[in-house]
Amino acid sequence: MIRRSRRRRHKPEVDCREVGRVLQSYLDGDVEDDFAAKIGAHLEACKDCGLEYETYRRIKTSLAAKMPEVDPAAVERLRAFGAEITGDSPEA
Ligand SMILES: [Zn+2]
């Protein structure tokens, strides 16, 4: 009878490669909480990754600042335009 070995756990610490891979998801809040905590700890401890994180964050923030919110009138126009093409009523 073959005993199944326990599934190997993830390393407690994430390494730089892993952080780099998930950095964007981390910024978007798309990673699990305990994983996010590990990444956060790494970013604080690792200067390189921390710097990269700052850069990503700044880009993201500046992008968001350029379009603070979508103009509802523009959305309406776009919707009307789409409706014109498809022949649907503008009210979806
Ligand atoms: Zn690192």
PDB file of the backbone (N, CA, C, O) and the ligand in Angstrom, with CONECT records:
HET     ZN  A 101       1
ATOM      1  N   MET A   1       0.826  -1.196   0.000  1.00  0.00           N
ATOM      2  CA  MET A   1       0.000   0.000   0.000  1.00  0.00           C
ATOM      3  C   MET A   1       0.870   1.259   0.000  1.00  0.00           C
ATOM      4  O   MET A   1       1.773   1.439   0.816  1.00  0.00           O
ATOM      5  N   ILE A   2       0.550   2.088  -0.934  1.00  0.00           N
ATOM      6  CA  ILE A   2       1.362   3.302  -1.048  1.00  0.00           C
ATOM      7  C   ILE A   2       0.712   4.449  -0.291  1.00  0.00           C
ATOM      8  O   ILE A   2      -0.433   4.835  -0.525  1.00  0.00           O
ATOM      9  N   ARG A   3       1.493   4.956   0.608  1.00  0.00           N
ATOM     10  CA  ARG A   3       0.984   6.112   1.349  1.00  0.00           C
ATOM     11  C   ARG A   3       1.223   7.374   0.574  1.00  0.00           C
ATOM     12  O   ARG A   3       2.301   7.621   0.034  1.00  0.00           O
ATOM     13  N   ARG A   4       0.206   8.142   0.541  1.00  0.00           N
ATOM     14  CA  ARG A   4       0.377   9.405  -0.152  1.00  0.00           C
ATOM     15  C   ARG A   4       1.176  10.362   0.705  1.00  0.00           C
ATOM     16  O   ARG A   4       0.860  10.604   1.870  1.00  0.00           O
ATOM     17  N   SER A   5       2.200  10.891   0.106  1.00  0.00           N
ATOM     18  CA  SER A   5       2.952  11.894   0.853  1.00  0.00           C
ATOM     19  C   SER A   5       2.138  13.183   0.900  1.00  0.00           C
ATOM     20  O   SER A   5       1.390  13.515  -0.020  1.00  0.00           O
ATOM     21  N   ARG A   6       2.311  13.863   1.965  1.00  0.00           N
ATOM     22  CA  ARG A   6       1.584  15.126   2.099  1.00  0.00           C
ATOM     23  C   ARG A   6       1.998  16.096   1.012  1.00  0.00           C
ATOM     24  O   ARG A   6       3.166  16.185   0.633  1.00  0.00           O
ATOM     25  N   ARG A   7       1.029  16.801   0.537  1.00  0.00           N
ATOM     26  CA  ARG A   7       1.316  17.771  -0.486  1.00  0.00           C
ATOM     27  C   ARG A   7       2.254  18.837   0.089  1.00  0.00           C
ATOM     28  O   ARG A   7       2.037  19.372   1.176  1.00  0.00           O
ATOM     29  N   ARG A   8       3.275  19.114  -0.667  1.00  0.00           N
ATOM     30  CA  ARG A   8       4.240  20.074  -0.166  1.00  0.00           C
ATOM     31  C   ARG A   8       3.617  21.474  -0.080  1.00  0.00           C
ATOM     32  O   ARG A   8       2.957  21.950  -1.003  1.00  0.00           O
ATOM     33  N   ARG A   9       3.849  22.078   1.019  1.00  0.00           N
ATOM     34  CA  ARG A   9       3.303  23.421   1.193  1.00  0.00           C
ATOM     35  C   ARG A   9       4.140  24.448   0.463  1.00  0.00           C
ATOM     36  O   ARG A   9       5.315  24.242   0.159  1.00  0.00           O
ATOM     37  N   HIS A  10       3.487  25.557   0.196  1.00  0.00           N
ATOM     38  CA  HIS A  10       4.257  26.666  -0.348  1.00  0.00           C
ATOM     39  C   HIS A  10       5.298  27.105   0.669  1.00  0.00           C
ATOM     40  O   HIS A  10       5.107  26.973   1.878  1.00  0.00           O
ATOM     41  N   LYS A  11       6.368  27.613   0.168  1.00  0.00           N
ATOM     42  CA  LYS A  11       7.348  28.175   1.078  1.00  0.00           C
ATOM     43  C   LYS A  11       6.709  29.308   1.872  1.00  0.00           C
ATOM     44  O   LYS A  11       5.868  30.047   1.360  1.00  0.00           O
ATOM     45  N   PRO A  12       7.111  29.428   3.100  1.00  0.00           N
ATOM     46  CA  PRO A  12       6.532  30.500   3.910  1.00  0.00           C
ATOM     47  C   PRO A  12       6.844  31.885   3.364  1.00  0.00           C
ATOM     48  O   PRO A  12       6.051  32.818   3.491  1.00  0.00           O
ATOM     49  N   GLU A  13       8.014  31.992   2.756  1.00  0.00           N
ATOM     50  CA  GLU A  13       8.390  33.283   2.187  1.00  0.00           C
ATOM     51  C   GLU A  13       8.279  33.230   0.677  1.00  0.00           C
ATOM     52  O   GLU A  13       8.586  32.217   0.048  1.00  0.00           O
ATOM     53  N   VAL A  14       7.841  34.323   0.117  1.00  0.00           N
ATOM     54  CA  VAL A  14       7.819  34.388  -1.340  1.00  0.00           C
ATOM     55  C   VAL A  14       9.140  34.976  -1.803  1.00  0.00           C
ATOM     56  O   VAL A  14       9.737  35.808  -1.119  1.00  0.00           O
ATOM     57  N   ASP A  15       9.592  34.538  -2.972  1.00  0.00           N
ATOM     58  CA  ASP A  15      10.842  35.102  -3.465  1.00  0.00           C
ATOM     59  C   ASP A  15      10.563  36.198  -4.491  1.00  0.00           C
ATOM     60  O   ASP A  15       9.421  36.436  -4.883  1.00  0.00           O
ATOM     61  N   CYS A  16      11.632  36.850  -4.910  1.00  0.00           N
ATOM     62  CA  CYS A  16      11.502  38.022  -5.781  1.00  0.00           C
ATOM     63  C   CYS A  16      10.783  37.701  -7.085  1.00  0.00           C
ATOM     64  O   CYS A  16       9.985  38.494  -7.583  1.00  0.00           O
ATOM     65  N   ARG A  17      11.081  36.522  -7.628  1.00  0.00           N
ATOM     66  CA  ARG A  17      10.448  36.154  -8.898  1.00  0.00           C
ATOM     67  C   ARG A  17       8.944  36.049  -8.746  1.00  0.00           C
ATOM     68  O   ARG A  17       8.168  36.497  -9.590  1.00  0.00           O
ATOM     69  N   GLU A  18       8.566  35.438  -7.633  1.00  0.00           N
ATOM     70  CA  GLU A  18       7.143  35.259  -7.401  1.00  0.00           C
ATOM     71  C   GLU A  18       6.455  36.605  -7.175  1.00  0.00           C
ATOM     72  O   GLU A  18       5.359  36.855  -7.676  1.00  0.00           O
ATOM     73  N   VAL A  19       7.117  37.446  -6.421  1.00  0.00           N
ATOM     74  CA  VAL A  19       6.564  38.774  -6.169  1.00  0.00           C
ATOM     75  C   VAL A  19       6.380  39.526  -7.478  1.00  0.00           C
ATOM     76  O   VAL A  19       5.340  40.137  -7.721  1.00  0.00           O
ATOM     77  N   GLY A  20       7.418  39.469  -8.323  1.00  0.00           N
ATOM     78  CA  GLY A  20       7.348  40.147  -9.607  1.00  0.00           C
ATOM     79  C   GLY A  20       6.192  39.646 -10.454  1.00  0.00           C
ATOM     80  O   GLY A  20       5.548  40.412 -11.170  1.00  0.00           O
ATOM     81  N   ARG A  21       5.944  38.360 -10.362  1.00  0.00           N
ATOM     82  CA  ARG A  21       4.911  37.747 -11.181  1.00  0.00           C
ATOM     83  C   ARG A  21       3.509  38.201 -10.750  1.00  0.00           C
ATOM     84  O   ARG A  21       2.619  38.380 -11.581  1.00  0.00           O
ATOM     85  N   VAL A  22       3.337  38.378  -9.459  1.00  0.00           N
ATOM     86  CA  VAL A  22       1.992  38.669  -8.968  1.00  0.00           C
ATOM     87  C   VAL A  22       1.796  40.133  -8.567  1.00  0.00           C
ATOM     88  O   VAL A  22       0.751  40.517  -8.041  1.00  0.00           O
ATOM     89  N   LEU A  23       2.831  40.939  -8.830  1.00  0.00           N
ATOM     90  CA  LEU A  23       2.792  42.306  -8.333  1.00  0.00           C
ATOM     91  C   LEU A  23       1.558  43.072  -8.831  1.00  0.00           C
ATOM     92  O   LEU A  23       0.922  43.808  -8.076  1.00  0.00           O
ATOM     93  N   GLN A  24       1.243  42.889 -10.084  1.00  0.00           N
ATOM     94  CA  GLN A  24       0.099  43.617 -10.642  1.00  0.00           C
ATOM     95  C   GLN A  24      -1.200  43.132 -10.028  1.00  0.00           C
ATOM     96  O   GLN A  24      -2.082  43.932  -9.715  1.00  0.00           O
ATOM     97  N   SER A  25      -1.321  41.828  -9.855  1.00  0.00           N
ATOM     98  CA  SER A  25      -2.515  41.276  -9.221  1.00  0.00           C
ATOM     99  C   SER A  25      -2.621  41.760  -7.788  1.00  0.00           C
ATOM    100  O   SER A  25      -3.704  42.061  -7.286  1.00  0.00           O
ATOM    101  N   TYR A  26      -1.456  41.828  -7.139  1.00  0.00           N
ATOM    102  CA  TYR A  26      -1.408  42.305  -5.762  1.00  0.00           C
ATOM    103  C   TYR A  26      -1.918  43.738  -5.693  1.00  0.00           C
ATOM    104  O   TYR A  26      -2.675  44.093  -4.789  1.00  0.00           O
ATOM    105  N   LEU A  27      -1.501  44.558  -6.649  1.00  0.00           N
ATOM    106  CA  LEU A  27      -1.958  45.945  -6.689  1.00  0.00           C
ATOM    107  C   LEU A  27      -3.457  46.033  -6.933  1.00  0.00           C
ATOM    108  O   LEU A  27      -4.138  46.927  -6.431  1.00  0.00           O
ATOM    109  N   ASP A  28      -3.945  45.095  -7.705  1.00  0.00           N
ATOM    110  CA  ASP A  28      -5.378  45.085  -8.002  1.00  0.00           C
ATOM    111  C   ASP A  28      -6.189  44.438  -6.887  1.00  0.00           C
ATOM    112  O   ASP A  28      -7.419  44.431  -6.916  1.00  0.00           O
ATOM    113  N   GLY A  29      -5.481  43.899  -5.911  1.00  0.00           N
ATOM    114  CA  GLY A  29      -6.174  43.220  -4.816  1.00  0.00           C
ATOM    115  C   GLY A  29      -6.711  41.861  -5.222  1.00  0.00           C
ATOM    116  O   GLY A  29      -7.684  41.364  -4.656  1.00  0.00           O
ATOM    117  N   ASP A  30      -6.054  41.265  -6.223  1.00  0.00           N
ATOM    118  CA  ASP A  30      -6.538  40.006  -6.764  1.00  0.00           C
ATOM    119  C   ASP A  30      -5.855  38.775  -6.184  1.00  0.00           C
ATOM    120  O   ASP A  30      -5.985  37.683  -6.738  1.00  0.00           O
ATOM    121  N   VAL A  31      -5.139  38.929  -5.092  1.00  0.00           N
ATOM    122  CA  VAL A  31      -4.500  37.769  -4.485  1.00  0.00           C
ATOM    123  C   VAL A  31      -5.128  37.494  -3.116  1.00  0.00           C
ATOM    124  O   VAL A  31      -5.700  38.378  -2.478  1.00  0.00           O
ATOM    125  N   GLU A  32      -4.998  36.238  -2.692  1.00  0.00           N
ATOM    126  CA  GLU A  32      -5.580  35.856  -1.413  1.00  0.00           C
ATOM    127  C   GLU A  32      -4.912  36.603  -0.265  1.00  0.00           C
ATOM    128  O   GLU A  32      -3.747  36.992  -0.341  1.00  0.00           O
ATOM    129  N   ASP A  33      -5.676  36.789   0.783  1.00  0.00           N
ATOM    130  CA  ASP A  33      -5.216  37.619   1.895  1.00  0.00           C
ATOM    131  C   ASP A  33      -3.890  37.178   2.484  1.00  0.00           C
ATOM    132  O   ASP A  33      -3.001  38.003   2.696  1.00  0.00           O
ATOM    133  N   ASP A  34      -3.743  35.874   2.753  1.00  0.00           N
ATOM    134  CA  ASP A  34      -2.506  35.445   3.406  1.00  0.00           C
ATOM    135  C   ASP A  34      -1.321  35.545   2.456  1.00  0.00           C
ATOM    136  O   ASP A  34      -0.190  35.802   2.868  1.00  0.00           O
ATOM    137  N   PHE A  35      -1.609  35.334   1.176  1.00  0.00           N
ATOM    138  CA  PHE A  35      -0.560  35.506   0.179  1.00  0.00           C
ATOM    139  C   PHE A  35      -0.187  36.980   0.056  1.00  0.00           C
ATOM    140  O   PHE A  35       0.990  37.326  -0.043  1.00  0.00           O
ATOM    141  N   ALA A  36      -1.184  37.830   0.063  1.00  0.00           N
ATOM    142  CA  ALA A  36      -0.960  39.269  -0.002  1.00  0.00           C
ATOM    143  C   ALA A  36      -0.122  39.737   1.182  1.00  0.00           C
ATOM    144  O   ALA A  36       0.722  40.621   1.040  1.00  0.00           O
ATOM    145  N   ALA A  37      -0.353  39.148   2.339  1.00  0.00           N
ATOM    146  CA  ALA A  37       0.410  39.511   3.528  1.00  0.00           C
ATOM    147  C   ALA A  37       1.873  39.146   3.360  1.00  0.00           C
ATOM    148  O   ALA A  37       2.766  39.887   3.772  1.00  0.00           O
ATOM    149  N   LYS A  38       2.108  37.975   2.737  1.00  0.00           N
ATOM    150  CA  LYS A  38       3.487  37.551   2.490  1.00  0.00           C
ATOM    151  C   LYS A  38       4.169  38.484   1.510  1.00  0.00           C
ATOM    152  O   LYS A  38       5.333  38.847   1.683  1.00  0.00           O
ATOM    153  N   ILE A  39       3.439  38.865   0.491  1.00  0.00           N
ATOM    154  CA  ILE A  39       4.009  39.786  -0.487  1.00  0.00           C
ATOM    155  C   ILE A  39       4.299  41.126   0.157  1.00  0.00           C
ATOM    156  O   ILE A  39       5.349  41.725  -0.072  1.00  0.00           O
ATOM    157  N   GLY A  40       3.360  41.591   0.966  1.00  0.00           N
ATOM    158  CA  GLY A  40       3.560  42.846   1.671  1.00  0.00           C
ATOM    159  C   GLY A  40       4.805  42.810   2.534  1.00  0.00           C
ATOM    160  O   GLY A  40       5.566  43.776   2.580  1.00  0.00           O
ATOM    161  N   ALA A  41       5.013  41.695   3.215  1.00  0.00           N
ATOM    162  CA  ALA A  41       6.183  41.543   4.068  1.00  0.00           C
ATOM    163  C   ALA A  41       7.453  41.559   3.229  1.00  0.00           C
ATOM    164  O   ALA A  41       8.456  42.167   3.604  1.00  0.00           O
ATOM    165  N   HIS A  42       7.392  40.878   2.081  1.00  0.00           N
ATOM    166  CA  HIS A  42       8.549  40.844   1.198  1.00  0.00           C
ATOM    167  C   HIS A  42       8.864  42.246   0.670  1.00  0.00           C
ATOM    168  O   HIS A  42      10.025  42.654   0.618  1.00  0.00           O
ATOM    169  N   LEU A  43       7.830  42.967   0.286  1.00  0.00           N
ATOM    170  CA  LEU A  43       8.032  44.304  -0.263  1.00  0.00           C
ATOM    171  C   LEU A  43       8.672  45.234   0.747  1.00  0.00           C
ATOM    172  O   LEU A  43       9.440  46.130   0.396  1.00  0.00           O
ATOM    173  N   GLU A  44       8.341  45.005   2.005  1.00  0.00           N
ATOM    174  CA  GLU A  44       8.947  45.842   3.035  1.00  0.00           C
ATOM    175  C   GLU A  44      10.397  45.458   3.278  1.00  0.00           C
ATOM    176  O   GLU A  44      11.240  46.310   3.560  1.00  0.00           O
ATOM    177  N   ALA A  45      10.677  44.154   3.164  1.00  0.00           N
ATOM    178  CA  ALA A  45      12.012  43.661   3.471  1.00  0.00           C
ATOM    179  C   ALA A  45      12.953  43.792   2.281  1.00  0.00           C
ATOM    180  O   ALA A  45      14.156  43.989   2.454  1.00  0.00           O
ATOM    181  N   CYS A  46      12.411  43.684   1.083  1.00  0.00           N
ATOM    182  CA  CYS A  46      13.245  43.656  -0.114  1.00  0.00           C
ATOM    183  C   CYS A  46      13.183  45.002  -0.823  1.00  0.00           C
ATOM    184  O   CYS A  46      12.127  45.441  -1.280  1.00  0.00           O
ATOM    185  N   LYS A  47      14.333  45.636  -0.899  1.00  0.00           N
ATOM    186  CA  LYS A  47      14.393  46.979  -1.472  1.00  0.00           C
ATOM    187  C   LYS A  47      14.010  46.977  -2.955  1.00  0.00           C
ATOM    188  O   LYS A  47      13.258  47.832  -3.423  1.00  0.00           O
ATOM    189  N   ASP A  48      14.554  45.984  -3.683  1.00  0.00           N
ATOM    190  CA  ASP A  48      14.303  45.936  -5.118  1.00  0.00           C
ATOM    191  C   ASP A  48      12.823  45.808  -5.432  1.00  0.00           C
ATOM    192  O   ASP A  48      12.279  46.541  -6.258  1.00  0.00           O
ATOM    193  N   CYS A  49      12.187  44.866  -4.761  1.00  0.00           N
ATOM    194  CA  CYS A  49      10.770  44.626  -5.012  1.00  0.00           C
ATOM    195  C   CYS A  49       9.932  45.798  -4.513  1.00  0.00           C
ATOM    196  O   CYS A  49       8.929  46.170  -5.123  1.00  0.00           O
ATOM    197  N   GLY A  50      10.361  46.364  -3.406  1.00  0.00           N
ATOM    198  CA  GLY A  50       9.652  47.517  -2.877  1.00  0.00           C
ATOM    199  C   GLY A  50       9.653  48.675  -3.862  1.00  0.00           C
ATOM    200  O   GLY A  50       8.663  49.387  -4.032  1.00  0.00           O
ATOM    201  N   LEU A  51      10.815  48.834  -4.510  1.00  0.00           N
ATOM    202  CA  LEU A  51      10.958  49.901  -5.489  1.00  0.00           C
ATOM    203  C   LEU A  51      10.073  49.643  -6.708  1.00  0.00           C
ATOM    204  O   LEU A  51       9.428  50.542  -7.248  1.00  0.00           O
ATOM    205  N   GLU A  52      10.075  48.381  -7.113  1.00  0.00           N
ATOM    206  CA  GLU A  52       9.272  48.013  -8.277  1.00  0.00           C
ATOM    207  C   GLU A  52       7.784  48.206  -7.983  1.00  0.00           C
ATOM    208  O   GLU A  52       7.006  48.666  -8.819  1.00  0.00           O
ATOM    209  N   TYR A  53       7.438  47.839  -6.776  1.00  0.00           N
ATOM    210  CA  TYR A  53       6.061  48.011  -6.346  1.00  0.00           C
ATOM    211  C   TYR A  53       5.662  49.490  -6.369  1.00  0.00           C
ATOM    212  O   TYR A  53       4.582  49.849  -6.837  1.00  0.00           O
ATOM    213  N   GLU A  54       6.560  50.338  -5.853  1.00  0.00           N
ATOM    214  CA  GLU A  54       6.301  51.776  -5.849  1.00  0.00           C
ATOM    215  C   GLU A  54       6.088  52.303  -7.267  1.00  0.00           C
ATOM    216  O   GLU A  54       5.202  53.117  -7.526  1.00  0.00           O
ATOM    217  N   THR A  55       6.937  51.807  -8.177  1.00  0.00           N
ATOM    218  CA  THR A  55       6.826  52.247  -9.560  1.00  0.00           C
ATOM    219  C   THR A  55       5.480  51.864 -10.156  1.00  0.00           C
ATOM    220  O   THR A  55       4.797  52.686 -10.767  1.00  0.00           O
ATOM    221  N   TYR A  56       5.112  50.603  -9.967  1.00  0.00           N
ATOM    222  CA  TYR A  56       3.821  50.126 -10.466  1.00  0.00           C
ATOM    223  C   TYR A  56       2.678  50.944  -9.893  1.00  0.00           C
ATOM    224  O   TYR A  56       1.734  51.333 -10.581  1.00  0.00           O
ATOM    225  N   ARG A  57       2.814  51.185  -8.583  1.00  0.00           N
ATOM    226  CA  ARG A  57       1.744  51.872  -7.886  1.00  0.00           C
ATOM    227  C   ARG A  57       1.596  53.300  -8.407  1.00  0.00           C
ATOM    228  O   ARG A  57       0.490  53.818  -8.562  1.00  0.00           O
ATOM    229  N   ARG A  58       2.749  53.919  -8.673  1.00  0.00           N
ATOM    230  CA  ARG A  58       2.709  55.294  -9.157  1.00  0.00           C
ATOM    231  C   ARG A  58       2.076  55.357 -10.538  1.00  0.00           C
ATOM    232  O   ARG A  58       1.287  56.254 -10.833  1.00  0.00           O
ATOM    233  N   ILE A  59       2.438  54.380 -11.389  1.00  0.00           N
ATOM    234  CA  ILE A  59       1.846  54.337 -12.727  1.00  0.00           C
ATOM    235  C   ILE A  59       0.338  54.173 -12.625  1.00  0.00           C
ATOM    236  O   ILE A  59      -0.435  54.858 -13.295  1.00  0.00           O
ATOM    237  N   LYS A  60      -0.045  53.258 -11.778  1.00  0.00           N
ATOM    238  CA  LYS A  60      -1.465  52.972 -11.605  1.00  0.00           C
ATOM    239  C   LYS A  60      -2.215  54.196 -11.086  1.00  0.00           C
ATOM    240  O   LYS A  60      -3.313  54.515 -11.542  1.00  0.00           O
ATOM    241  N   THR A  61      -1.597  54.866 -10.125  1.00  0.00           N
ATOM    242  CA  THR A  61      -2.233  56.040  -9.539  1.00  0.00           C
ATOM    243  C   THR A  61      -2.368  57.166 -10.566  1.00  0.00           C
ATOM    244  O   THR A  61      -3.396  57.840 -10.632  1.00  0.00           O
ATOM    245  N   SER A  62      -1.311  57.359 -11.371  1.00  0.00           N
ATOM    246  CA  SER A  62      -1.357  58.440 -12.342  1.00  0.00           C
ATOM    247  C   SER A  62      -2.356  58.126 -13.449  1.00  0.00           C
ATOM    248  O   SER A  62      -3.005  59.024 -13.985  1.00  0.00           O
ATOM    249  N   LEU A  63      -2.473  56.861 -13.781  1.00  0.00           N
ATOM    250  CA  LEU A  63      -3.472  56.471 -14.771  1.00  0.00           C
ATOM    251  C   LEU A  63      -4.866  56.752 -14.251  1.00  0.00           C
ATOM    252  O   LEU A  63      -5.725  57.262 -14.970  1.00  0.00           O
ATOM    253  N   ALA A  64      -5.074  56.418 -13.010  1.00  0.00           N
ATOM    254  CA  ALA A  64      -6.382  56.627 -12.400  1.00  0.00           C
ATOM    255  C   ALA A  64      -6.691  58.109 -12.306  1.00  0.00           C
ATOM    256  O   ALA A  64      -7.840  58.524 -12.459  1.00  0.00           O
ATOM    257  N   ALA A  65      -5.645  58.918 -12.050  1.00  0.00           N
ATOM    258  CA  ALA A  65      -5.843  60.357 -11.896  1.00  0.00           C
ATOM    259  C   ALA A  65      -6.235  60.995 -13.217  1.00  0.00           C
ATOM    260  O   ALA A  65      -6.935  62.008 -13.246  1.00  0.00           O
ATOM    261  N   LYS A  66      -5.775  60.389 -14.323  1.00  0.00           N
ATOM    262  CA  LYS A  66      -6.086  60.956 -15.630  1.00  0.00           C
ATOM    263  C   LYS A  66      -7.542  60.748 -16.011  1.00  0.00           C
ATOM    264  O   LYS A  66      -8.119  61.542 -16.754  1.00  0.00           O
ATOM    265  N   MET A  67      -8.125  59.687 -15.503  1.00  0.00           N
ATOM    266  CA  MET A  67      -9.559  59.517 -15.720  1.00  0.00           C
ATOM    267  C   MET A  67     -10.246  59.310 -14.372  1.00  0.00           C
ATOM    268  O   MET A  67     -10.519  58.187 -13.948  1.00  0.00           O
ATOM    269  N   PRO A  68     -10.509  60.428 -13.726  1.00  0.00           N
ATOM    270  CA  PRO A  68     -11.093  60.360 -12.385  1.00  0.00           C
ATOM    271  C   PRO A  68     -12.420  59.601 -12.391  1.00  0.00           C
ATOM    272  O   PRO A  68     -12.661  58.732 -11.553  1.00  0.00           O
ATOM    273  N   GLU A  69     -13.254  59.941 -13.333  1.00  0.00           N
ATOM    274  CA  GLU A  69     -14.475  59.169 -13.479  1.00  0.00           C
ATOM    275  C   GLU A  69     -14.996  59.314 -14.896  1.00  0.00           C
ATOM    276  O   GLU A  69     -14.676  60.273 -15.598  1.00  0.00           O
ATOM    277  N   VAL A  70     -15.780  58.374 -15.294  1.00  0.00           N
ATOM    278  CA  VAL A  70     -16.303  58.423 -16.642  1.00  0.00           C
ATOM    279  C   VAL A  70     -17.499  59.378 -16.681  1.00  0.00           C
ATOM    280  O   VAL A  70     -18.403  59.328 -15.847  1.00  0.00           O
ATOM    281  N   ASP A  71     -17.459  60.236 -17.678  1.00  0.00           N
ATOM    282  CA  ASP A  71     -18.543  61.184 -17.849  1.00  0.00           C
ATOM    283  C   ASP A  71     -19.815  60.427 -18.240  1.00  0.00           C
ATOM    284  O   ASP A  71     -19.833  59.734 -19.258  1.00  0.00           O
ATOM    285  N   PRO A  72     -20.865  60.552 -17.450  1.00  0.00           N
ATOM    286  CA  PRO A  72     -22.102  59.806 -17.733  1.00  0.00           C
ATOM    287  C   PRO A  72     -22.677  60.159 -19.101  1.00  0.00           C
ATOM    288  O   PRO A  72     -23.254  59.311 -19.781  1.00  0.00           O
ATOM    289  N   ALA A  73     -22.512  61.420 -19.494  1.00  0.00           N
ATOM    290  CA  ALA A  73     -23.021  61.846 -20.796  1.00  0.00           C
ATOM    291  C   ALA A  73     -22.300  61.120 -21.923  1.00  0.00           C
ATOM    292  O   ALA A  73     -22.900  60.764 -22.937  1.00  0.00           O
ATOM    293  N   ALA A  74     -20.997  60.906 -21.726  1.00  0.00           N
ATOM    294  CA  ALA A  74     -20.213  60.205 -22.729  1.00  0.00           C
ATOM    295  C   ALA A  74     -20.661  58.752 -22.827  1.00  0.00           C
ATOM    296  O   ALA A  74     -20.742  58.185 -23.917  1.00  0.00           O
ATOM    297  N   VAL A  75     -20.947  58.168 -21.688  1.00  0.00           N
ATOM    298  CA  VAL A  75     -21.431  56.787 -21.669  1.00  0.00           C
ATOM    299  C   VAL A  75     -22.766  56.702 -22.399  1.00  0.00           C
ATOM    300  O   VAL A  75     -23.029  55.769 -23.158  1.00  0.00           O
ATOM    301  N   GLU A  76     -23.592  57.699 -22.146  1.00  0.00           N
ATOM    302  CA  GLU A  76     -24.915  57.736 -22.771  1.00  0.00           C
ATOM    303  C   GLU A  76     -24.801  57.862 -24.284  1.00  0.00           C
ATOM    304  O   GLU A  76     -25.509  57.190 -25.034  1.00  0.00           O
ATOM    305  N   ARG A  77     -23.903  58.727 -24.713  1.00  0.00           N
ATOM    306  CA  ARG A  77     -23.682  58.913 -26.151  1.00  0.00           C
ATOM    307  C   ARG A  77     -23.186  57.623 -26.783  1.00  0.00           C
ATOM    308  O   ARG A  77     -23.615  57.228 -27.867  1.00  0.00           O
ATOM    309  N   LEU A  78     -22.268  56.981 -26.069  1.00  0.00           N
ATOM    310  CA  LEU A  78     -21.696  55.740 -26.570  1.00  0.00           C
ATOM    311  C   LEU A  78     -22.774  54.668 -26.676  1.00  0.00           C
ATOM    312  O   LEU A  78     -22.823  53.901 -27.637  1.00  0.00           O
ATOM    313  N   ARG A  79     -23.620  54.636 -25.679  1.00  0.00           N
ATOM    314  CA  ARG A  79     -24.689  53.652 -25.651  1.00  0.00           C
ATOM    315  C   ARG A  79     -25.676  53.908 -26.795  1.00  0.00           C
ATOM    316  O   ARG A  79     -26.140  52.980 -27.457  1.00  0.00           O
ATOM    317  N   ALA A  80     -25.982  55.189 -27.009  1.00  0.00           N
ATOM    318  CA  ALA A  80     -26.898  55.565 -28.077  1.00  0.00           C
ATOM    319  C   ALA A  80     -26.292  55.215 -29.432  1.00  0.00           C
ATOM    320  O   ALA A  80     -26.980  54.767 -30.350  1.00  0.00           O
ATOM    321  N   PHE A  81     -25.001  55.432 -29.526  1.00  0.00           N
ATOM    322  CA  PHE A  81     -24.290  55.140 -30.759  1.00  0.00           C
ATOM    323  C   PHE A  81     -24.322  53.636 -31.036  1.00  0.00           C
ATOM    324  O   PHE A  81     -24.565  53.201 -32.162  1.00  0.00           O
ATOM    325  N   GLY A  82     -24.073  52.864 -29.994  1.00  0.00           N
ATOM    326  CA  GLY A  82     -24.110  51.413 -30.126  1.00  0.00           C
ATOM    327  C   GLY A  82     -25.500  50.935 -30.489  1.00  0.00           C
ATOM    328  O   GLY A  82     -25.674  50.013 -31.286  1.00  0.00           O
ATOM    329  N   ALA A  83     -26.487  51.584 -29.888  1.00  0.00           N
ATOM    330  CA  ALA A  83     -27.871  51.212 -30.146  1.00  0.00           C
ATOM    331  C   ALA A  83     -28.240  51.503 -31.592  1.00  0.00           C
ATOM    332  O   ALA A  83     -28.984  50.753 -32.224  1.00  0.00           O
ATOM    333  N   GLU A  84     -27.706  52.602 -32.099  1.00  0.00           N
ATOM    334  CA  GLU A  84     -27.975  52.983 -33.471  1.00  0.00           C
ATOM    335  C   GLU A  84     -27.459  51.915 -34.420  1.00  0.00           C
ATOM    336  O   GLU A  84     -28.122  51.546 -35.389  1.00  0.00           O
ATOM    337  N   ILE A  85     -26.283  51.435 -34.128  1.00  0.00           N
ATOM    338  CA  ILE A  85     -25.655  50.440 -34.976  1.00  0.00           C
ATOM    339  C   ILE A  85     -26.396  49.109 -34.907  1.00  0.00           C
ATOM    340  O   ILE A  85     -26.677  48.488 -35.932  1.00  0.00           O
ATOM    341  N   THR A  86     -26.704  48.685 -33.700  1.00  0.00           N
ATOM    342  CA  THR A  86     -27.330  47.379 -33.538  1.00  0.00           C
ATOM    343  C   THR A  86     -28.825  47.424 -33.738  1.00  0.00           C
ATOM    344  O   THR A  86     -29.468  46.391 -33.927  1.00  0.00           O
ATOM    345  N   GLY A  87     -29.398  48.661 -33.695  1.00  0.00           N
ATOM    346  CA  GLY A  87     -30.834  48.796 -33.875  1.00  0.00           C
ATOM    347  C   GLY A  87     -31.622  48.529 -32.613  1.00  0.00           C
ATOM    348  O   GLY A  87     -32.846  48.404 -32.647  1.00  0.00           O
ATOM    349  N   ASP A  88     -30.912  48.443 -31.489  1.00  0.00           N
ATOM    350  CA  ASP A  88     -31.596  48.243 -30.211  1.00  0.00           C
ATOM    351  C   ASP A  88     -32.022  49.579 -29.623  1.00  0.00           C
ATOM    352  O   ASP A  88     -31.557  50.638 -30.045  1.00  0.00           O
ATOM    353  N   SER A  89     -32.890  49.514 -28.668  1.00  0.00           N
ATOM    354  CA  SER A  89     -33.231  50.709 -27.923  1.00  0.00           C
ATOM    355  C   SER A  89     -32.055  51.125 -27.059  1.00  0.00           C
ATOM    356  O   SER A  89     -31.347  50.274 -26.519  1.00  0.00           O
ATOM    357  N   PRO A  90     -31.837  52.463 -26.920  1.00  0.00           N
ATOM    358  CA  PRO A  90     -30.714  52.923 -26.100  1.00  0.00           C
ATOM    359  C   PRO A  90     -30.845  52.474 -24.645  1.00  0.00           C
ATOM    360  O   PRO A  90     -29.841  52.308 -23.952  1.00  0.00           O
ATOM    361  N   GLU A  91     -32.064  52.280 -24.190  1.00  0.00           N
ATOM    362  CA  GLU A  91     -32.198  51.847 -22.811  1.00  0.00           C
ATOM    363  C   GLU A  91     -32.037  50.347 -22.724  1.00  0.00           C
ATOM    364  O   GLU A  91     -32.862  49.589 -23.235  1.00  0.00           O
ATOM    365  N   ALA A  92     -30.971  49.925 -22.077  1.00  0.00           N
ATOM    366  CA  ALA A  92     -30.680  48.500 -21.990  1.00  0.00           C
ATOM    367  C   ALA A  92     -31.276  47.940 -20.713  1.00  0.00           C
ATOM    368  O   ALA A  92     -31.145  46.747 -20.442  1.00  0.00           O
TER     369      ALA A  92
HETATM  370 ZN    ZN A 101      12.391  40.843  -3.623  1.00  0.00          ZN2+
END
